[in-house]
Amino acid sequence: MSFVPVTGPATFHVADPARDSVVEFSDDRRTVSLPMRAALPVLTRARGRDDVHPSVGLLAGAALLGMQFVAAGKLEPGTGGWRIATLEHADEERLRLLAESRDHDGTTDPLGLVRGVVHAVADAMARSAPSSTSVRRPARPTGIGSGGPGGLKRRAPHADVTARIQERVSRLARPDDLPHLVSLGLRIEADEEELIGGSVRLVLQVHDEQNPLHFADAARLWTERPADATHGFGSRAHIHASQALRAAAEAWPVLERLLELRVPDQITLDSVEVASLLDDGLTALQARGVDVLFPRSLGHDLTTRAVLRPGGGKQEEPLVDGLFGTDALFSFNWQVALHGDPLTEAEMDELAAATSPVIKLRDNWMLVDPKVAKRAKKRLISTARPAQALAATLTGTIAVDEVDTSVIVGATLEKVRERIRTAATRDPLAAPSALRATLRDYQLHGLTWLAEMSSLGLGACLADDMGLGKTITVIALHLHRLERGHTGPVLVVCPASLLGNWEAEINRFAPGVDVRRFHGGQRTLEGLESGFVLTTYGTMRADGQPKGKRELAGVEWDLVVADEAQHVKNPQSSTARALRTIDGQARIALSGTPVENNLTELWAILDWAIPGLLGSRNAFRKVWAGPIESGLEPTKARQFADLIEPFLLRRRKSDPGIAPELPAKTETDHPLQLTREQAVLYETLVRESMERIEQADEHARRGLVLQLLTGLKQICNHPAHYLKQASSRLAGRSEKLDLLDELLGTVLAEEGAVLIFTQYVQMARLLEQHLAHTGVPTQFLYGGTPVQERSAMVDRFQRGEVPVFLLSLKAGGTGLNLTAADHVIHFDRWWNPAVEEQATDRAYRIGQTRPVQVHRLITRGTIEERIAELLTRKRALADSVLARGEAALTELSNDDLRDLVTLRSTD
């Protein structure tokens, strides 16, 4: 409140004579230098506050000591001025304790500082002591008489000065002393004639800094004599008021007119100056602690907010399908309100036509901020694309000139907001009559949600667990939209392994609906009118090469569906860029694992489905992903979940009522030992690799770390895997292989079937070779398996012709329906539990009738065991945030890396 800042540091500048010493007070906004005489009241009042800077506290304590010494008569003349007399031991101890008890804020000689302040206080008070005669420079005292029995006693020449100073000290220290430190206020007044002319008067008033309720017109400080004053302020209040007024004039130069007056009482503001006050003066003055008070009869309560309407016009439109489609347009208009009540169009026109900031509105005089008037003149803020309008509809804010502004939506968008927020929980739609299947309750809710979102032209991400029927839900959505008149075709982009599954389920559940594959050398879209078109991510990416014409992008699709949408989790990839060029009435992403490694992957999926909803990638990383992944802001994860909830529907098999018919799933970790051969290979690789890593530069180090990690996992699998021995003896060299033989013996004896997942094609080849030697029939699916052969493999396994199915984790971990299996074996560990669970869900899905047993093979004391520990800790976060796997490990220090990979004793 005061023009003298005491919450910032203060510096004492000693001078000769001491009375000319200066105390400099400063903060981030200003610096005020006061001579010791003027600084004493500031320091006296700062003494009792707890928010003062430590340096101010030290100076205040020293000033108090100085005044106490003077009041006790411990004053003597010195060279050029007055000073504190030689002190007794107890007084010296008080000085020392003060110097040692305070935070000195970097002061190198606190005791010297305290002494300097004490002497400056003595000289300043002696020179300003009230007297009928001035106190001149003291002369050296001389004695009169011999000092003997008949002589006069020596009398201290400063005794009269001390008496007068004692009164001054007492007055400074009294809590009921009249206030000297003031803050300013400006009161606006005007009569009818002035208002008609567009002018007002600005009256200066002062407030007690410690008690703002004690105030008076500033003119009284200049016009009332001290002896007769009734304003209740001290004699120096007008000096401080002048200094505060100069500071206020720096903030708003119009106040310089008050400084020119002998008695700064009031000035009249013309319409230009009133506009300046409302435009930027109020903010500038408030920053200097100056309040502007408005009379009740002169309102300045006009407020503005943005209004969002569809169609780019002022009138509401009926609620129609495709409201947020790619061709949709919205408008943001300014709405001006008085006390929250919107102005009519006529009143807005009156406001826009006003030439003065002082106008009469609804029989009341108003002061109108120029910004408000400008917004009334230019009603339209801007047009908005669907994503911006959608975000504003849901959040209630929009950035205008980089400032968040509140938004109200019209009746249409209020209904839309309600529809979006309740789409997944409202009463479900009936299944389409053409659907040849009975949908479960949760599938009907999923259909209802997708129907609502797509009818508005909005995309969505259906993120149900694998096996809960995302495919049949999309088929039902297409049939539902056909019944509503949406006859356009549906494009499904999926991994090659899922083409057969999509084709089979469309033929099964929607017979009569046209389905064609846009894949292979003979692909064509000729004659396409409706139905499904199935293509792969690879074909979509290559579409138009080398012919130069992108056929898929040239079709007016009703729906574009991205199955296993995690394939476009990297928005910079050519696959993701190609997918973004294909437009539809709505985009649907399907993924059981929308987040595999970090939240930016989820952004990529949702930004494709609802472009622009979450802002740019960089903005998303700053606002959401960074804080959530760091774990430093726990509430961010919940806030983000609330934001995306309307556009992402995720149900798990474990959720109550989702899949009660599913049998039990048992997961078992099998701890195994390394053989002697594996242990020697493991320790040798660690020793030799760490020597190279510790000497490598940053670029080479990353590659060496990845080589080390891969080599160690291969050794854990089997020595032949690491040594690349394609035709050597395999039995007896790895406990993993030995346990696999035992498990398969039990499974096959019980007429069961098993899926064996490994991340390495070479290891799968070794297992295929080994099992062939032992007479166990197998088949192996990997990335190079032709599409037609994949479908045949699935059919053979489901019919029970081949009981052991070897699968590459990446190629066979998604999209396949392998419910004939009742055992799943993870031969080696992947970094992401979500990927492993997705692979397990090839067997544990709707249609499974037998309990499923999941086996994970883990070698003890090795990096595999460390991976298992990591996955156990991260499993709870797999649906939101997960570490970056091997890439993150390359950033470990050498010591941490050595600790991670060193073979530990398991005794």
N, C-alpha and C positions, 0 to 999 in steps of 0.2 A: 504493500500500500504506500510506503514512503518513497520519497525520491532518493533517500539514502539507503543503499542496499547493505544489510548487515548479515545476510545469509551467505554472502560471498566473502572472499579473503579481504583483510585490511592490512595496510602497510603503514608503518610509522617512519616518517622522514625527519630526522633530527636536524635542527637549524641552530644558528648562533645569531642572536640570542635565542634561548630555548622557547620563548613565547611564540616565535615564528615557525616552530615545528608544525608539520602537516600530517594529518591522518587521511590516507587514501582508501576509500571504500569502493569495491567493484563487484560486479557479477557479469553474467554473459551479455547483458544488454548495455550497461553503462558503467562509467567510473565517476565518482564524486570525490573531490579533494576538499577537505575542510581544515582550516587552521585549528589549532588545539582549543582555542576559546569556543569555536562553533561545534567542535567534535565532542566536547564534554557532555552536552545534553544527550547526544546520540548514544554515547558509550554508557551513560548512566541508565538510560531506558533499556539498552540491550542487555544489561546485567541480569535481569530476571527472565529472559527468554531462553527456551531450550533449542531453538532452531538457528542460533547464530553460528557463524563460522568459528572454528577454534581460535583463529588469530584475532577475531573480534573479542572473543571471551578473554583472551590474555590481555589485550589492551584495556578492556573494561575493568578487569581486576586491578591493573596497575593504576588506572585513573582513580578508582575508588581509594586505593591506598594513598595516593598523592593527596586527595581531598581530605582524608582522615588525618594525615600528617599536618596539613595546613591548619585544619580545624583545631588540632592539639597545640598549635603555636610553634611547631617545629619548622620555622621558616627563618631564613636569614638572607641578607643581601649578598650577591655575588658579583663577579665581574660582568657588567653589562646587563644585569637583571637580578631577579630573585631566584632562590634555590632552596631546597630542603636542607636544613641544618644537619650537622653530624648526628647520625642516629645511634641509639642505644643498641645493645646486642639483640634484644628481643625484636626490635623493629627490623634489624638487618635479617633476622631469621624469617620474618614475615615476607620480606622481599625474596629471599632464597626459596622458600616453600612455594610461593606463587610461580616463580620461574620454573620450578621443577615439576609442578603439579599439572601443568597445562600441555595440551598438544600444540607444539610450537610451529607446526606447519613449515618445517624446514629452516626455522630461525637458528643461526649458528651461535649466537650469544644471547640467550633469553634473559639472563640476569642483567646484562648491559642494556637490553631493550627496556626492561622494567624500570631500571634506574633513569633512563632517558625520559620515559613517559612521566615519571614522578616529578622530575625537575621541571619539565615543560608545563605540567599542571600547576606547579607552584608559581612559575613566572606568569602564566596566562591568567590565573585567578588574581594574583596581586595587581596586575595591570588593569583588570576589569572590575576590581572591587568597587562597589558604589560608595561615593564620597562627594562632599561638597567641593573638595579640591582634588585636582588630578594627582595621581600617584606618579611621581617622576622617578627618574633613574636613581636608585638609592645611593647616598654618599656613605663613605666609610664613617662609622660612628666615632665621636670624640667624647671623652669624659669631662666632667665639670667638677672642680674641687680636688682635694687630695685623696679623697676616699677615706680619710680618717674620721674620727668621731664627730668632728665638726663639719665634715664635708657632705655633699649630696651623693646619694646612691646613683649608680649608673642605671639608666632606663633604656630598655631595648627600643631603638628608634622605630622598629617595625611593629610595635605593640598595637598601635591604632589600626594599622593595616590588617593585622591578624584578626582583630575583633570584627572588622567589616567582612573579612573573608569567611570567618566562621558562620556568619549569618547567611552568606551566599551558599556555602556548602550545605548547611541545614536545609535551605530552600530547594537545592537541587536534589537532595536525598529524600525529601518528604514524598510519600506516595500520593498525597492529595494535592500536590503542586499543580498549578494550571498547565494544561497541555500546550506544548510549543510545536511539536511535530504534527503536521497536517497532511491530509491527502485532499485531492480536488474532486469536485463534482461540477457538472454543467447541467443547469435546469432550463428546459425549453418552455418559453411562454409566448403567447400570441393572442391578440384580440381579433374580432371578426374582420375588421378592416385590414389588418396585417395579413391574415390568411387569404383574403380575397386577392391581395396583391402578391401572394406567393412568398411572403417573408415570415420569419419568426425571430424572437429575441432569445439570446443565449446568456443566461445569468450564471456568474461564477460563484460557487460556494465552497466552503472548506469543511472538512470533517476531521475530528480527532482521530489520529492514526490508530490509537489503541481502542477507541470507542466510536465507531462510525455513526452511532445514533446521536452523538453530540456534534452538531453542525451549525453553521451560520453563514449568511451571505458574506462573501469575501470583502465587500466594500466596508463592512463594519470594522475590520482589522485596520484599515487605513484611516478611517474617519473618527473613530471613538478614541478619546484620550484615555491612557492607561488608568488614570485615577478613577474615571467614571465608566470604564468599559463594562458592558453587560453581556458580551458575547461568550465569556467563559474561557477564552484562550490566553496563553501566556504572551508576554511582551515581544517575544521573538517569533511568534507564529506567522506574522505577515512577511518576515524575511524568508522563512521556509516556504510559505505560500508562493512567493515570487520565484524562488528557485524551482518549485514544482511546476509553476506556470511556464517557465522557460522550457522545461523538459517536455511539457505537453505540446508547446508550440513547435518543437522539433518534430513531434509525431504528426501533428496536423497544423500546417502553417497558418491557417486562417486565424488561429488564436494569437498570432503576433499582433493583431490589432488591439487585443487586451493589454499587451505589454506596453503599448504606446500611450495608454491612459495613465494619468496621475493616480486615479483611483480605478483599478481594474474591476469594474462592477458588471457591465454587460455590453454586448454588441448585438447589432441587428444583422441577420443573415439574409441575403437575397436568395432567389431561387437557385442560382448556380451554386452558391455556398451550401444551401440545404442539400442539394443533390450530392455535393462532395462529401458532406457529413454522412449521409446514408450509404454512399457508395463504398468509401474506404475509411472515412474519418472515425466511425464508431469502432471499427476493429483496431485501428492504430491507437486510439485513445485508451481503449480497454487494455491493450498490451502495456501501456504506461500506468495502469492503475487508476484511470480517470473514468468515472461512471457518467453516463448521460441519462438524465431523468426526463421522461416524457409525461405530460399531464394526461389524465384519463380521457379528457375531452378531445385529445389529438392522437388518434390511433396510428400505429405503424405495424399493424398485425396482419398485413397481407402476406400470404405464404404461397409458394409455388410447388407443384409436384408434377411428375410426368404421368401421363395417361397413355396406356397402351391399347391400341385398337387394331383389329385385323383389317386387311384390305387397303391400307394406306389412306383411308378417309376418316371423316369424323363420325359417320353413322355406324351403329352396330350392324353386323351382318348376321343372318341366321346361322345356327350351328350346322356346319356342313362337313362332309368327309373331305379328307385331304387338306385340312386347315393349315397344317404345318408342312405341306408338300414342298418339293423343290422350287415350284413357281410361286409359292406364297409370298405375300408382302404385308408388312405391318407398319404402323406409324406410331411414333411417340409424339404426343402433343403436350404443351404446357397447360396446366390448369391452375388458375389463381383462385385462392379461397380467402374469405374473411372470417376469422374465428372458426376455421374449419368448414365453413359453408361455401361451396363453389360459387363464383360469380356467374351471372347469366351472360349470354353472348352479347347482349346490349351493354352490360356493365364492362365486359372485356373490351368492347369497342370504345367505350368512353375512356377507359384507362389507357388504351393504346393511343388515343387521340390527344391526351393531355400533354400540354407543353410545359407544365410546371410540376415539380414533385409534390406540391401541396394541392390536393383536390378534395372535392366533397363527394362522398360516396355513401349511398344509403342514409342520407341526412346527417352524416358524420364527416368531419374533416379528417383527412388521412395524409400522412407523410408516406410517399411511395418511393421505395428503393429503386434507383434507375435500372437495376438488374431485373426487377419485377416488371417494370414498365416495358423493358425490352422484350421480355418473354411474352408479354401480352400482345406486343406488336407482331412478333414472329412466333405464331402459335406452334408451328411444326418444328420439333427438334430435329428429327430425321426419320427416314424410313429404316426399317430393320428387317434383316433376313430371319428365317424361321428359328435358327438356333439361338440368336440373341433374344428374340421375342419369347422363346420358350424359357430360357434362363430367367428373364425378367418376370415372367408369369409365376414361376415357382419360387423365386427368391424374394420378390418384392422390391428389388433394387436394380438400377442401371447406372452405368458410368457415363456421366455427361461432363465433358471437358476434364476427364480423368478424376472426377469426384463422384462418389456413390450418391445417387439421388433416389429417393423413395418413388415407387411406381404403384399406381393403382390400375387395375384392369377392368375393362368393361364387363357387362353381363355375360357376353359370349365366352370370354376367356376365363371368367370365374367358373363357368360350367366346365370348361376344358380342364382347368386345374383340378377340380373335384374328380372329373373322370380319370385323369392320369393317376391321381393319388389313390384312388380306390379300385383301379382296374383289376388288380390281382386278388381283391377280396370281395368283390361284389358277387351277387348271385350269378352262377355260371350260365352260359348259353347252352342251348340244346345242341347236341352233336348234329352235324349236317346229315341230311337224310341219305345222301349218296355214300356216306362212309360205311364200309363193311367191317365194322369193329365196334366194340363197346369200350368207350373211354373211361378210365378210372376218374375218380373225383378230382384228383390233383391235375390230371391231364385236361379235364374240362375247364378248370380254373386257368391253366396255362393257355388254352385256346381262347378263352374270354379275354385274357390280358393281351395276347397278341392281336386279337381282332380289334380291341379298343385302340391300341397304339397304332396299328397300321391304318385304321380308318381315319386317323388324324394326320396321316402322312409321316408318322414318327417311326424311327427304327427302334430295335430292342435287342437285348441279349438274353437268350434262354440258356441258363447255365446249370441246368439240372445235372445231377450225378449221371455218369454213364449207365445206360441200361434202363433209364426211367421213361423212355419213349419220346425223345425229342423229335424223331423222324415222323412218327405217326401224328404228333401234334401239328407239325407243319403241313402235312398232307390234309389234315382236318381244316386247317386255316385256309388253304387254297379252296377246298370245297365250300367252306363258309362264304368266302368272298365271291365265288361263282354264283352262289344263291343271292348275293347282294348286287350282282351285275358287274363285277370286276372280272372280265373275261380274258384279260391279258395273260401271257405266259409267265411261268416262274422259272428263274434260273437258279440252279443249285450248283455251287462250287465246292468241291470236296476232295479229299485225298483219293488217289486212284483205287485204293483198297475198298472204298465205300461205294463205288459206282454200282456194283452188283447188288449191294444191300438196299440202296435207294430204289433201284429199278424193281427189285423183288417186292419191296413193301408197297410201292405205288400200285403195282399190278394186283397185289393181294388186297389192299384196303380201299383202293379207289379204282376198281375195274372200269374200263371205258375211258379213263383219262389218258390222253396221249402222253407218252414219255419217250424221249429220244436221247441218245448219247451224242454229245458234241466232243468227240474224242477219237484219236486215231487219224489215219490218212484220208478217210472217206467222209469226214464230218461235214454236215451241211445244215443250214437253217432255212432252206427253201420251203415255202408253204407253211411256215410256222404261224399259228394263230392263237393257240392256247396250250394248256398242259404244261408238262415239266420238261426242261432241258437240263441234262446232267453233264457237267464238265469237271475237269480236274484243275488244280491250281497251276500245274505246269502248262496245260493246254491254254488256259486263260491268259497266262503270262506270254505265251508265244503266239497268241491269236493275232493275225495280221502280219506275221513275219513268215516268209519274206515278201508276201504279196502286197503288204502296205495298207490293207483295209482291215480295220478291226470290226469283225462281224458281230461279236457279242455286244460291243458298245453301241452298235447301231440299232438295237432292238428296244422298243418301248416295253420294258419289263413291268409286270405288275408287282412282283416281289423279287428281290435278289437275296438269296440265302447263302451264307458262308458257313459251311459245316466244318467242325474242328477249326474254329476261327483263330485259334492260337497260331495258325500258319501265317497270319498277317500281323503278328505281335510286334514285328519290327516295321514301323511305318516308312522307313527309308528303303526297304527292300523293293525290288522290281515287282514282286508278287503283290505287295500291298499297294503300290502305285497303280498297277494295272487294274486291281479290283476297284479302286476309287473312280476309275473312268467309266464304270458301268452303273447307270442310274436306273432306279425303279421307283414305283410309288412308295415303297417302304423297303428298308433293309433289315434283315433278320440275321443275327449272329448266333450260332450254336456252338457251345463249348462247355465241356465238363470241367475244364481247368482254365478259366479266363485269366488266371495269374499263375505263371509257372515260376518266374524269377523275381520280377519287380512290378510295381504298380503302373509303370509306363506302358507295360503290355496291355493292361486293362484300358488305359487311356486310348491306345491304338485301336482296340476293338470298338469301344464306345464312340470314338471320334469318327470311325467309319460308319457306324450305324446311325448316329445322330451328329453329323458334322458340326463342329463349333461349340457344342454344349459345354465342354469342359475347358474351353479356351485353347491356346496354343500349347504345344508340348513343353516349351520352356516355362511358361506360366504355370502349367500343371505341376511340373517338377518342383517349382519354387513354393507354390501354395499348398500342395497336397502331398505329393510323393515323398519329397525330402523330409518334412517333419514326421510323417507316419513311419517311414522306413528307419529313421534315426531312433525312434522310440522316445524322443524327448518331449513330445506333445501328445499324451495319451488320448486326449479328447478329440484330436484330429481324425482318428480312425472312425470314431462314431459319427462325427459330423460328415465325413465323406460318405459313409454308408447311407446316411439319411439323404444325401444329395443324389446318389445314383440309384437309390432304391426303386423309384418309379420305372427305371429303364433296364433293370437287371433282375431277373427272377431266378432264384437258386433254391432248389429243393434237394435234400439228401435222402439216401435210402434209410438212414437212421432216424429221420424226422418222424414224429408220431403220425401214424395213419397213412404214410406215403406208400410203403411197400410192406404191409404186415405179412404178406404171404412168402416173403423171402426167407429162406432157411438161415441157420446160423453160419457165421463166418469165424473161423479160428485162425489166428495169426501166431506163428512160432518162429523165434529166432534160434538158429542152430549154431552155437559157438564151436569152432573147429580149430585145430592146431595146424601150423605149418609143418610139413615134413622137413627132414634135415636138408634135403636138396633145396627146397624153397627158402628155408631160413638163410642158407649160405648165399643164394642168389639175391635175396632181399637185402641183407646187410652189406653185401658188396656193392649193389647198385646205390644204396643210400650213401655209402662212404665216397665212392667215386663221383657221384653226381653232386654232392654237396661241395666237394672241392672245386669243381668247375663252376658251380653256381656262385660261390663266394668270390670268385675271381672275374666273373663275367660282367659286362656292362649291362645297363638297364634293358636294352632291347633284346640282347641275347639271353638274359636271365629268364625272361618270361617263357621263352621257348624251352629252355632247359628244365624249368620247373614243371611245365606240362608234360614233357617227356618222362620226368621222374615219376609223376603221379600215375601216368598211364602204365609205365613199366611195373610199378609196384602192384597195381591192381591186376595186371596180367599174371605176375608171379603168384599172387594170392589165388588166382583161378587154377593155374596148372603150370608147371615148369615148361611144358611143351608149347604153351601159349606164348610165353615170353621169348623162348628160344626159337620160335617159329619152326618147330619140328613137326612136319605134317604127317609123317608115317612112322613115328617111333612108338615104343610101348607107352601106354597111358596109365594102365592100372597100377595102383600102389604108390603113385608119386604125388597124389593130392587127396587129402581127406574130403574135399568137396566132391570129387568124382566118386570116391568110395561111398559117401553118404547118398549121392544121387542114385547109385546102383541099389542101395538098400531101400530107398523110398520108392523107386520104380518097381522093385520086386513086390513090395506090399501093395501098391496101387493096382498093379496088373493082376495080382492074385485075387483082389477084391473086385475085378472087372471094372475098375475105375478108368479115368482118363486124366491126363495131366498136361498143363502148359508150362514150358520151360523158357523163361525170358533171360536173355543176356544182351548187354549193350555192344558186344563184339561179334562180328560175323565170323572171324577166324575161330573164336572159341566155340561157336555153334557148329562150325564145320568139324572141329575135333570131337564134340559130343556126338554128332551125327555118325562119324566114323567109328567111335567107340561103341555106341549102341548097336550099330549094324553088326559089329563083331560078336556082340553078345546075343544077337537074335531078336532085338527089340525093334519093331517097326516104327519108323519116325517119318516126319516130313518137316521141311524147314522153309519158313517164309521170311524174306528180308526185302530190302529196298529194291533190289533188282528183279524180284519175282514179277512176271507179266501179270496184268490185271486179270485176264481170263483164268490163269492158273491159280491166282489167289482165291477166286470164287470156288474153283474146283476143290482146292485144299480145305476150305471151310466146310463145304458139303461133305467131303470124305470124313472129316473129323466129327461133324455133327451126327453122321450116320454110324459112327463107331468103327469105321474101317481102319483108322490109324489112331491108336490110343495115346501116342506121345507126339505133341506138337511143339517143335522148336521155333521160337520167334525172336527176331531182332526187336529190341525194346522200342526203337523209334518207328520201325515200319509196322510192327504188329501190335503196338500198345494202344491203338485207338481204332474205333469204328467197327471192329469185328464182333460178331455175336457167336461166342464159343461156349454156350451153356452146357455142352456135353461134358465139359471138364469139371471135376470136383476137387482137383488139386492144382495149385499154382506154385511154381518154384522160381524164385528170383536167384539165379546162380551167382550174380554179382550185384553190387549196390549202385544205384544211381543217386545223384546229389539231391534230387527233388522228390520228397515223399508223394507229392501230387501226381507225378509221372508214374511212380510205382503203383499207386492206388488205381490210377486210370488203367494200367495194364491188368491189374487184378480184376477190374470190372469187366474184362472180356468174358469172364466166367461168372462173376457174382453180379447178376443183373436180372431184370424181369424175365421170367421164363426158366430160371434156375429152380430146380425142385429138390436138390440134394445139398446137404451141408458142404461148404467149401472150406478147404484147409489151405492156408497160405504159408509157405516155407521160405525163410530168408537165410541164406548160407553166409556166415560171417567168420573170417579167420581172426583169431584172438591176438591181441598185442600189435596188430598191424594198422595201416591206414584205414582198412575196412571197418575196424572196430571204432575208430575215431569218426568215420562217416556215420556209422549207426548211432553214435552218441549225438552227433550234430542233428540228424534227422529226428531223433526223439525230442530234442529241445525245440526244433522248428515245426514239428507237425501241427501244433496248435495254430501256427501262423500261415499255414500253407495256402489258405484261401485269401490272404491279404498281402503279406510281404514275405519274401524268402531271400536268403543270401544268394549271391551270384555263382555259387559252386566253384569249379576249378579256377575260373577267372579271378575270383576273389582271393584264392589261395596263392596266386602268383604275386600278390601284393604283400604277403607276410614278410616279416624280417627274416634274416637268415636263422636267427636263434629260434624264432617261433616255427619256422618251417622244419628245422631239424627236430624240434620237439614233436611235431605232428607226424613225421614219417619214421622216426627211429623205432626199431623193433623193441617192444617191451617184454619183459619177462612175464609169463602167465602162470608161474608156479604158485 
